[in-house]
Amino acid sequence: MLCTTILVGKDASLDHTPLIARQEDYGNAFNPQSFRVILPQDQPRHYASKTTNFICDLPENPLRYTSTPDVDSSAGVFAAGGINQANVAMTATESSTTNSRILGLDPFNQESGIGEEDFVTLVLPYVQSAREGVERLGQLLEQYGTYEANGIAFADQDEVWFLETIGGHRWAAVRIPDDAFVIAPNRFNITDFDFESATTLASPDLKDWINQHDLNPADDGYNLRQICGSRTYRDMRYNNPRAWYVQKLFGVETGADPTQMDLPFICHPKHRLAVEDIKQAMSSHYQGTPYDPYGGEKGGQVRSIALNRNLELHVLEIRAGVAPEVAAVHWLAFGPNTFNALVPFYANVTDTPSAYRDTSGQYDPTKAYWLAHTLAAIGDHHYRALAPKVEAYEQTVTALGRQLQAAADAKAAGEADLPAFLTQVNDQMAKAAVEEGTKLLGDCVKEAFLNEHLQF
């Protein structure tokens, strides 16, 4: 069970911009990641999954989009998340949970279904709004089915939607209120669901199917987490604590028990949230609580968001108050979140910086993925000594990115070839991020060297 998702409605964000963010995780091994732009001519017209026997023809005239795929595509693309040419953002997927009642009635389609490997490639290049993204993915799920339980988020300049798969062929989606945020760990997350609301979408038969098979444990209303999800000991230690900590961090009263099952889905922050607030949450390891693995008396008892298994973090932003041509920002950081920094890359570009694009399976600390993992490998063993330097590095990188962004925004209207100009700005951001990361690496090596066991 991997990943953590945070969603922020436009009136809950600092600059009234919808935000969707997801930390992509993996097992305790390396899985190099890349940052790419998929041009229309590079989008396949005939698609075949590598996980199942699913094949289909794709529409003509796809939109350009950014993505963060696995470098090794032998198991599939796994594009993870990106923003398309119409300023629609998508992240896929948040691995989720279900139960035997649901799967007994609507089993996964292991033979020819679609899943995380496929979703971004099949949906993002073909939609003009967040709601359209929900509808296209919903139609694909109904037609072909899925082989796993997942949550998927979409955003445009006005709306954020969160869709969760239900069994093999059903789904439900909620428009996140403009003044709210969501923290979604690896469990079924949607709670109260109003089938008659304009802010929900679902499989056409979902309500009748639930009623017909007596799946609802409540006399009134439909709590989809209770109906479709799990309530296990694993949820108590692996999933619920992440929601508990982030809700507490953003001002929601959650009590003292991180394992509680019924934490809310829709929450309201005590103040509007910036990208930096999301990064702080995604870098968290229960600081200030007994559950912090760096010295807490109960450290290691529950799963934190920041882990050595973090592959990449994207925060997808369609900004308000600027021209549409510069509104889409694909914030990106590779590696474990406690030791990395977000960079605000423009999405309206024709290529991505080589330090983020040209990752390979061979170790190379000049590439952002490997540099971040090197910082984490050393920094984790000297966390208390290096924490101030890591915080300063993160602030410096993000501030430099914001400075370059502000200057580029101001010049954008006068640029004849805007995508080419923004591509150059992204290169400057990447160069600054790698330079600052290399400086921090030097500090890490010095700290480690002074504390080696081979001293006398």
C-alpha positions in Angstrom: 0.0 0.0 0.0 1.7 3.2 -1.2 1.3 6.9 -1.7 -0.5 9.8 0.1 -2.8 12.4 -1.5 -3.7 16.0 -0.4 -6.3 18.0 -2.2 -7.1 21.7 -1.6 -10.1 23.6 -2.9 -9.5 27.0 -4.5 -10.8 29.1 -1.5 -8.8 27.0 0.9 -5.5 27.8 -0.8 -3.4 30.9 -0.2 -3.8 32.3 -3.7 -7.2 30.9 -4.5 -5.8 28.2 -6.7 -7.0 24.5 -6.6 -4.1 22.2 -5.7 -3.8 18.4 -6.0 -0.7 16.7 -4.6 0.4 13.1 -4.3 3.5 11.5 -2.9 4.3 8.4 -5.0 5.9 5.6 -3.0 7.5 2.2 -3.9 9.0 -0.8 -2.1 12.3 -0.7 -0.2 14.2 -0.6 -3.5 15.1 2.0 -6.1 12.7 2.8 -8.9 14.1 5.7 -10.9 11.7 8.4 -12.0 11.7 10.8 -14.9 9.9 14.1 -15.6 8.7 14.3 -19.2 6.5 16.2 -21.7 4.4 13.9 -23.9 3.9 15.7 -27.2 0.8 14.8 -29.4 2.9 13.0 -31.9 4.4 10.8 -29.1 1.1 9.8 -27.6 0.2 6.2 -28.7 -2.9 5.8 -31.0 -3.1 2.1 -30.1 -2.6 1.2 -26.4 -1.8 -2.1 -24.8 -1.5 -2.6 -21.1 1.5 -4.6 -19.8 -0.3 -5.7 -16.6 -3.4 -7.2 -18.3 -4.6 -8.1 -21.8 -6.3 -4.7 -22.1 -6.0 -3.1 -25.6 -7.8 -0.2 -27.2 -7.6 2.5 -29.9 -7.2 6.0 -28.5 -8.8 9.2 -29.9 -7.0 11.4 -32.4 -5.7 14.8 -31.6 -4.4 14.2 -28.1 -3.3 17.2 -26.0 0.3 17.7 -24.9 0.8 16.9 -21.2 3.5 16.5 -18.5 4.1 13.3 -16.7 6.4 11.6 -14.2 6.8 8.0 -15.5 9.0 5.2 -14.3 12.3 5.1 -16.1 12.0 1.3 -16.5 8.8 0.9 -18.6 8.9 -2.9 -18.8 5.9 -3.1 -16.4 4.1 -0.1 -18.0 4.2 3.7 -18.2 2.9 4.6 -14.7 2.8 8.3 -15.7 1.7 9.2 -12.2 0.5 12.7 -12.7 0.6 15.7 -14.9 -1.1 18.8 -16.5 -2.4 18.9 -20.0 -2.5 21.6 -22.6 -6.0 22.6 -21.6 -4.8 23.3 -18.0 -6.3 20.1 -16.5 -4.4 18.3 -13.9 -4.6 14.6 -12.9 -2.9 12.4 -10.4 -3.2 8.6 -10.4 -3.3 6.7 -8.2 -3.8 6.5 -4.5 -3.8 2.8 -3.8 -7.0 2.1 -1.8 -8.8 -0.6 0.1 -12.1 -2.5 -0.3 -13.7 -5.5 1.4 -14.9 -9.0 0.6 -18.6 -8.0 0.3 -17.8 -5.6 -2.6 -15.4 -8.0 -4.3 -17.8 -10.9 -3.9 -20.4 -9.0 -6.0 -18.1 -7.2 -8.4 -14.7 -8.9 -8.6 -11.6 -7.2 -10.0 -11.0 -7.8 -13.7 -7.6 -9.3 -13.5 -7.7 -10.5 -17.1 -8.3 -7.4 -19.1 -9.0 -4.5 -16.7 -7.1 -1.1 -16.4 -5.3 0.3 -13.5 -2.6 2.7 -12.2 -0.3 1.8 -15.1 -2.8 3.1 -17.6 -5.0 5.8 -16.2 -3.1 9.0 -17.0 -2.2 7.9 -20.5 -5.8 6.9 -21.2 -7.5 10.0 -19.8 -5.3 13.2 -19.4 -4.6 13.9 -23.1 -8.3 13.9 -23.9 -10.1 16.1 -21.4 -10.9 19.8 -21.2 -12.0 20.0 -17.5 -11.7 18.2 -14.2 -15.3 17.0 -14.5 -14.6 15.7 -18.0 -11.7 13.7 -16.6 -14.0 12.0 -14.0 -16.5 11.2 -16.7 -14.0 9.7 -19.1 -12.3 7.6 -16.5 -15.7 6.5 -15.1 -16.8 5.4 -18.6 -13.6 3.4 -19.0 -14.0 1.7 -15.7 -17.6 0.7 -16.5 -16.6 -0.6 -19.9 -13.4 -2.4 -19.1 -13.2 -2.8 -15.3 -10.1 -2.5 -13.1 -7.9 -5.0 -11.4 -7.2 -2.9 -8.2 -8.7 -0.4 -5.8 -7.6 3.2 -6.4 -8.3 6.9 -5.8 -7.7 9.4 -8.6 -7.8 13.2 -8.5 -8.5 15.9 -11.1 -8.3 19.7 -11.0 -8.8 22.7 -13.3 -8.8 26.4 -12.4 -12.1 26.1 -10.6 -12.7 22.6 -9.4 -11.1 19.6 -7.6 -12.6 16.2 -8.0 -11.7 12.9 -6.3 -12.8 9.5 -7.7 -12.5 6.2 -6.0 -13.0 2.8 -7.7 -15.5 0.4 -6.2 -15.0 -3.3 -7.0 -14.2 -4.2 -10.5 -16.5 -1.9 -12.5 -18.0 0.8 -10.3 -16.9 4.1 -9.0 -17.9 7.3 -7.2 -16.5 10.8 -7.3 -16.9 14.0 -5.2 -16.2 17.6 -6.0 -14.1 18.9 -3.1 -15.7 22.0 -1.6 -13.9 25.2 -2.5 -13.2 26.0 1.2 -12.0 22.5 2.1 -9.0 20.1 2.0 -8.7 16.4 1.9 -5.9 14.1 3.2 -6.3 10.7 1.6 -4.1 7.8 2.7 -4.2 4.2 1.4 -7.8 3.4 2.3 -11.2 4.1 0.8 -11.7 7.7 1.8 -15.1 9.1 0.6 -17.6 9.2 3.5 -21.1 10.8 3.2 -22.3 10.6 -0.4 -25.4 12.4 -1.8 -26.4 10.7 -5.0 -28.7 13.6 -5.9 -26.1 16.4 -5.5 -24.6 18.3 -8.4 -21.2 17.8 -6.6 -21.2 14.0 -7.0 -20.9 11.6 -9.9 -21.1 7.8 -9.8 -21.7 4.7 -11.8 -25.4 4.9 -12.9 -26.4 1.8 -11.0 -24.3 2.3 -7.8 -27.1 3.4 -5.5 -29.5 0.6 -6.6 -26.7 -2.0 -6.4 -25.9 -1.0 -2.8 -29.5 -1.2 -1.8 -30.2 -4.4 -3.7 -27.4 -6.3 -2.0 -27.9 -4.8 1.5 -24.4 -3.3 1.6 -25.3 -0.2 3.7 -24.8 -0.7 7.4 -26.6 2.6 8.2 -30.3 3.4 8.3 -29.9 6.8 6.8 -27.4 8.2 4.2 -24.6 6.5 2.4 -21.1 6.5 4.0 -19.1 5.0 1.2 -16.1 4.3 3.4 -18.2 2.1 5.6 -19.9 0.5 2.6 -17.0 0.0 0.3 -13.8 0.2 2.4 -12.0 -1.6 5.1 -11.7 -1.4 8.9 -8.7 -3.4 9.7 -5.8 -3.4 12.1 -3.6 -2.4 9.2 -5.7 0.7 8.6 -5.2 1.6 12.3 -1.4 1.6 12.0 -0.7 2.2 8.3 -3.5 4.6 7.1 -5.4 6.4 9.8 -2.4 8.0 11.5 -1.4 9.9 8.3 -4.9 11.5 8.1 -4.8 12.2 11.8 -1.5 14.0 11.7 -2.2 16.2 8.6 -5.6 17.1 9.8 -4.0 18.2 13.1 -1.3 20.1 11.3 -3.9 22.1 9.3 -6.0 22.9 12.4 -8.6 20.2 12.6 -9.3 18.9 16.1 -8.5 15.2 15.9 -7.9 14.2 19.5 -4.9 12.2 20.7 -5.5 8.8 19.1 -3.9 8.4 15.7 -5.5 5.0 15.0 -9.1 6.1 15.1 -11.2 4.8 12.2 -13.7 7.6 11.6 -11.6 10.6 10.8 -13.5 13.0 8.5 -13.0 13.1 4.7 -13.9 16.7 4.0 -12.0 19.1 6.3 -11.6 22.9 6.7 -8.2 24.3 7.5 -7.6 27.0 10.1 -5.9 29.2 7.5 -5.5 29.1 3.7 -2.9 26.6 2.6 0.2 27.3 0.5 2.2 24.8 -1.6 4.8 25.1 1.3 2.1 23.8 3.7 1.5 20.8 1.5 5.2 20.1 1.3 5.5 20.3 5.1 2.7 17.8 5.5 4.2 15.5 2.8 7.6 15.7 4.6 6.1 14.9 8.0 7.1 12.0 10.3 5.0 12.8 13.3 7.2 15.6 14.5 6.2 16.8 18.0 4.5 13.5 18.8 5.7 10.3 20.5 5.4 8.6 17.1 8.4 10.3 15.4 10.8 7.7 14.3 13.6 10.1 15.0 13.6 9.6 18.8 9.9 9.4 19.7 9.1 6.9 22.4 6.6 5.2 20.1 8.6 5.8 16.9 8.1 3.2 14.2 4.7 2.1 15.5 2.7 3.8 12.8 3.5 4.6 9.2 4.5 8.2 8.4 4.2 10.1 5.1 7.9 10.8 4.7 9.7 7.5 4.1 12.8 6.1 2.4 10.3 4.7 -0.1 9.2 8.1 -1.4 9.8 8.2 -5.2 8.5 11.6 -6.2 6.1 14.3 -5.0 4.1 16.4 -7.4 1.9 19.4 -6.5 -0.2 20.3 -9.5 -1.4 23.9 -9.6 -3.6 25.8 -12.1 -3.0 29.4 -10.9 -5.5 32.1 -10.8 -4.7 35.7 -11.6 -2.2 35.0 -14.4 -2.6 34.4 -18.1 -3.7 30.8 -19.0 -0.5 30.2 -20.9 1.6 30.4 -17.6 -1.1 29.2 -15.2 -0.1 25.5 -15.1 2.7 24.7 -12.7 3.9 21.1 -12.1 5.8 21.4 -8.8 8.1 18.4 -8.5 10.6 16.8 -6.1 12.3 13.4 -6.3 13.2 11.2 -3.5 12.4 11.0 0.3 10.5 14.1 1.2 12.4 14.9 4.4 15.5 15.6 2.3 14.2 17.1 -0.9 12.8 20.4 -2.3 9.9 21.3 -4.6 10.6 23.1 -7.8 7.8 25.1 -9.6 8.2 23.9 -13.2 6.0 25.4 -15.9 3.8 22.8 -17.7 3.4 24.8 -20.9 6.7 23.6 -22.3 8.1 21.5 -25.1 10.7 19.6 -23.0 11.9 19.1 -19.4 15.3 19.8 -17.8 17.8 17.0 -18.4 18.6 16.6 -14.6 15.0 15.6 -14.1 14.3 14.0 -17.5 17.4 11.9 -18.2 17.4 9.6 -15.1 18.7 6.1 -15.7 19.0 3.0 -13.7 22.7 3.8 -13.1 23.7 5.9 -10.1 24.4 9.4 -11.1 24.3 12.2 -8.5 24.1 14.9 -11.2 20.5 13.7 -11.8 17.9 14.9 -9.4 16.5 11.5 -8.5 19.9 10.1 -7.5 21.0 13.3 -5.8 17.9 13.3 -3.6 18.4 9.7 -2.6 22.0 10.3 -1.7 21.0 13.2 0.5 18.5 10.9 2.2 20.9 8.0 2.6 23.4 10.1 4.5 21.0 12.6 6.1 18.9 9.9 7.7 21.8 8.7 9.9 22.6 12.3 11.0 19.2 13.8 11.0 19.4 16.0 14.1 22.7 17.5 13.2 21.7 18.1 9.5 18.0 19.1 9.9 18.7 22.9 10.0 20.8 22.7 6.9 18.1 20.6 5.1 15.4 23.1 6.0 17.6 25.9 4.7 18.2 24.1 1.5 14.5 23.4 0.9 13.7 27.1 1.6 16.4 28.3 -0.7 15.4 26.0 -3.6 11.7 26.9 -3.4 12.5 30.6 -3.0 14.8 30.6 -6.0 12.1 28.8 -8.0 9.5 31.4 -7.0 11.8 34.2 -7.9 12.4 32.8 -11.4 8.7 32.2 -11.8 7.8 35.8 -10.9 10.3 37.2 -13.4 9.0 34.8 -16.1 5.4 35.7 -15.4 6.3 39.4 -15.9 8.1 38.7 -19.2 5.7 36.1 -20.7 3.4 38.4 -22.6 6.2 39.7 -24.7 7.6 36.3 -25.7 7.0 35.2 -29.3 7.6 31.5 -28.5 6.3 31.2 -25.0 6.7 27.4 -24.6 10.4 27.7 -25.6 10.9 30.6 -23.2 9.3 28.7 -20.3 11.4 25.6 -21.2 14.5 27.7 -20.6 13.1 29.1 -17.3 12.5 25.5 -16.1 16.2 24.7 -17.0 17.3 27.6 -14.8 15.1 26.3 -11.9 16.6 22.8 -12.3 20.1 24.1 -12.4 19.6 26.0 -9.2 18.0 23.1 -7.5 20.8 20.7 -8.4 23.5 23.2 -7.4 21.9 23.7 -4.0 21.4 20.0 -3.5 25.1 19.4 -4.3 26.1 22.0 -1.7 23.9 20.2 0.9 25.5 16.9 -0.1 28.9 18.3 0.7 27.6 19.3 4.2 26.2 15.8 4.7 29.5 14.2 3.7 31.4 16.5 6.1 29.0 15.7 9.0 29.2 11.9 8.3 33.0 12.0 8.1 33.4 13.8 11.4 31.3 11.1 13.1 32.8 7.9 11.6 33.6 5.0 13.9 37.1 4.7 12.5 38.6 7.4 14.7 41.3 7.3 17.4 
